[in-house]
Amino acid sequence: MHIVTGATGFVGSHLLADLLSDPDTAEVYALCRPTEELSARQRLLDAIAGANRDLPVGAVERLVVLEADVTRPLCGVSPERITRGGDSCVFWHLGASLQWRKGRRDETFDTNVAGTRHALELADRAAADLFVYVSTAYTCGSLGGDIPEALHRPASFNNAYEESKCAAEHLVAGFGGPRSLILRPSIIVGSSTDYSASGSYTGLYGYISELRRFNEMIGDSTDTVRLSTNRDTRLSFIAVDHVVQDMRSIVLAELKAPQQTVYHVTGESECYVGEILDYMLKLFGLQDRILTDAETIQDPTPLERFFEKRVEFFVQYTRTEKRFVRSTSPGRSVLINELAKYIDAEVIL
């Protein structure tokens, strides 16, 4: 059986759909917070639909919905409501806040650190065999070069989101409850089957949205902006369905024979920042308006400061290359020609 938090999110919805599609999976308990407009169950069903997954007949009957809130003790769930079957119990914790600005730091830590503690305590009370914390490869913060599958203590972080996820990793590793795994995806794009975003609005898609807004804002203006980047930096992309496949494979192997605690769930670093930006800017007709060959800008114009602020989160990752070491089989590479298909699928919407 499986217990899942964050199942209405991008990766969580794909994981939930995959678990329910597996005939060998027993019950799947999904913890979800209802809204004023939608019940918890309807939110989960909408998330599965957003993941573009057609479930087998009867699959949803194995979905057990528990109204929950990760910011509350035990996620607001009575452990007695979770009935253990005869198979192993895996607790997947994907519930997280993606807020990254300094002004939202307390909110981010409340969800990502305190929320993880609440999930750990619930997993312990529910007698889970394995607690799986889905983190991010970027808990390495300011570190560059080869990034090991180990807990990090970087000198600094790019944002509060990275910092909170790193703090949560240390919490998971030091918790005295069920055995734990920390899985770290890199930059996740949509489905490899049709290249659609499949429910994502962050990462690559967040950058595309900012370019779209900027293009609409400047209109017929002839102003140009310089963008500080390192065009030779390579980025690691991985399709969401490959993330789910890799995570489930790692969990299955660890249930059979424990090996380690931290795993990178990443693609090879194959796409150069310069190539990615050139392709996206050309699609929006911005290739002569946004100049990407400036590593530092000493005297930014008001428009440059505005644009830099809008894309601050994204450009932080274009300046220092990180190569994520994998102990499992090499990640499936997303080359620039394939990444272009993901970009095209979003831009034409």
Number of C-alpha atoms within 10 A of each C-alpha: 20 22 24 24 26 24 27 28 21 24 24 26 28 27 27 28 25 19 23 23 19 12 9 9 15 19 21 23 22 25 27 25 22 17 10 5 8 12 15 20 19 15 18 27 19 14 23 26 17 18 28 17 15 12 16 12 8 10 19 15 10 16 20 14 19 21 15 19 22 27 20 16 16 22 24 18 19 14 16 9 10 16 10 15 10 7 11 15 22 23 28 24 25 24 26 23 19 14 17 18 14 12 10 13 16 12 16 24 22 18 23 27 26 19 25 28 23 21 31 27 20 22 24 21 16 20 18 22 18 22 24 23 25 23 28 21 26 24 24 25 20 16 18 13 11 11 18 17 19 14 16 17 16 13 9 12 18 18 17 21 25 22 25 25 27 26 19 24 26 15 16 25 17 10 15 12 19 21 17 25 24 25 24 22 26 23 20 25 30 27 21 17 8 12 20 19 25 23 21 19 15 17 15 21 19 15 20 20 16 15 20 15 12 16 17 11 10 13 8 8 9 8 11 16 19 21 21 19 22 21 19 15 18 23 22 25 25 25 25 26 21 20 26 21 13 21 21 15 12 18 18 13 12 16 15 8 9 13 10 13 17 21 25 25 32 29 26 21 22 16 21 19 22 17 15 19 19 16 18 19 20 11 14 15 12 18 16 13 16 19 17 20 13 12 12 12 11 5 8 14 13 10 14 19 15 14 18 18 11 16 17 16 17 16 18 14 20 20 18 17 21 23 19 27 19 18 13 12 7 12 21 17 18 21 16 16 12 14 20 17 15 22 22 16 14 17 15 7 5
